[in-house]
């Protein structure tokens, strides 16, 4: 009787390495041609970079996919607040037609779930530190990253309906006011619309409720403050818009699968480069 399942795992991507770049406010991205894809995810600041003569300004919560064999390099000095994750990977062979689901990955995209993308990169770097390069978990996480980009909106994409514009205005309010005592009802009042209607159109365009989006933004900010390591967890809760630290801990654990204290301990071990 068999006691274990054996799988022949075919990986559509092979990760070579990854890291977190933290700017010192000097230098530019090196100009080079590499033999692998590079996925960049900007956590803070703006990265000015060009590929084969096409210029990109990659802002916070945006990704950029650079192609192998194409020259790329920085076109402006690194700003002092710039932080971005990066991962290099190869695509061994194109899948046979009808043999697999093809992902259409935009080159430059707004990430729909930034806290999820940040978590994927942090877990990849932890796996790299523990297991070395080209481990199966890293390849799986890179695929999840590409899926996240596929599910996101390309930079320059047009919001082509009134409901999409309304949902975008709500998202912008959440992005800039998450640290305040906002709710789904208060957002609807600010936008002068029916709360139920706003909830429906927001879910249609962002695949989550308004409350989930508020919590997502607050948890994402909390992860940044936790890894900085300067504030107490109760102070972080207040800065992220939670007036009840106990409720913050419950929301944080539901979103990340771990407590704020455990998250802080886990994510201090990273592959960080500054030049």
Secondary structure, DSSP 8 states (H G I E B T S, - for coil): ---S-------S-EEEEEEEEE--S------B--SSEEEEEEEES-EEEEETTEEEEE-TTEEEEE-TTS-EEESS---TT-EEEEEEEE--S---TTTS------SEEE-S-HHHHHHHHHHHHHHHHHH-TT-HHHHHHHHHHHHHHHTSEETT----SHHHHHHHHHHHHHHHHTTS---HHHHHHHHTS-HHHHHHHHHHHHSS-HHHHHHHHHHHHHHHHHHHT-S-HHHHHHHTT-S-HHHHHHHHHHHHSS-HHHHHHHTT---EE--
